[in-house]
């Protein structure tokens, strides 16, 4: 088969390309260029982030990997699409008092959408698009399912839950059955250039205010009774569950409980106030058809690093779902995603709209 591999210059995508070539497949490398030098200032973002001004270094690292593997390599300009799809959503959500997950949208619409589409538009023929994500895709009775990676600590299915059937049908994830340690070993044993390269740690490593392009706006930090405890320079600088950097004194640790856009207030309170029992999600993507048509048991993740926990899922009005947790969950952030599982199969998920 002929595979187009999304190369980032890191160890995971490098090993994915290496494995496919070792298996005798024809491999082509491709990287998406997303850093908007035109129309955007050069920000302070630094290394170990997916989005930043050092992008050219990553592109050159990917090019060297392609040269080492002796495979063709292409770079596709996705800057405009990335800004209109990912950054605009990022800005809108943060300024609405919510906490977006840009990696989810980037994967579904840019990395697994625009990038392979641009490759085909430019005359590159391939059978499937492959990446270094730790997840698995299988064909079950003519329908494609997304499954968790076999290594629980590295599973990245959370970030892929918005993929559609037509995308899953044309994707291959070679690393789904490996651990990170095994991938590092393969890279070192075969002398791959990216063997010791650190993983990306975040979407952007600089100050988020640089991306929001907004001026400071002083507001109050208040407790749940509305008592003013201090001031801040913009509610968008805080996230639900945040404890450090609040700049207020208290006899007990305080956590961010709510961000009020209309009054520019940051509401804080003790740790027991951070726990919620249920949430409502909208903007659903369903991978396994009918998964949320009736009340059912499932497992859920409300953040990528969490291990799935037991829940009861029920459909409600306007195409939304209610997810009730067996155990209280700490710091459920509006705007983040809840992903639902049946054991290791991803049923689908949605964007968290409220929590109680």
ABEGO torsion letter per residue (X at the ends): XBBBBBBAGBAAAAAAAAAAAAAGBBBBBBBBBABBABGBBBBABBBGBABEAAAAAAAAAAAAAAAAAGBBBBBBBAAAAAAAAAAAAAAAAAAAGBBBBAAAAAAAAAAABAAAAAAAAAGBBBABBBBABBBBBBBBGGBBBBBBBABAAABAAAAAAABBAAAAAABBBAAAABBAAAAAAAAAAAGBAAAABBBBABABABBAAAAAGBBBBBBBBBBAAGBBAEBBAEAAABBBGBABGAGBBBABBBBBABBBAAAGBBBBBBAAAABBABBBBBGBBBABBGAAABBBBBBBBABAABBBBBBBBBBBBGGBBBBBBABBBBGBBBGBBBBBBBEABBAEEBBBABBX
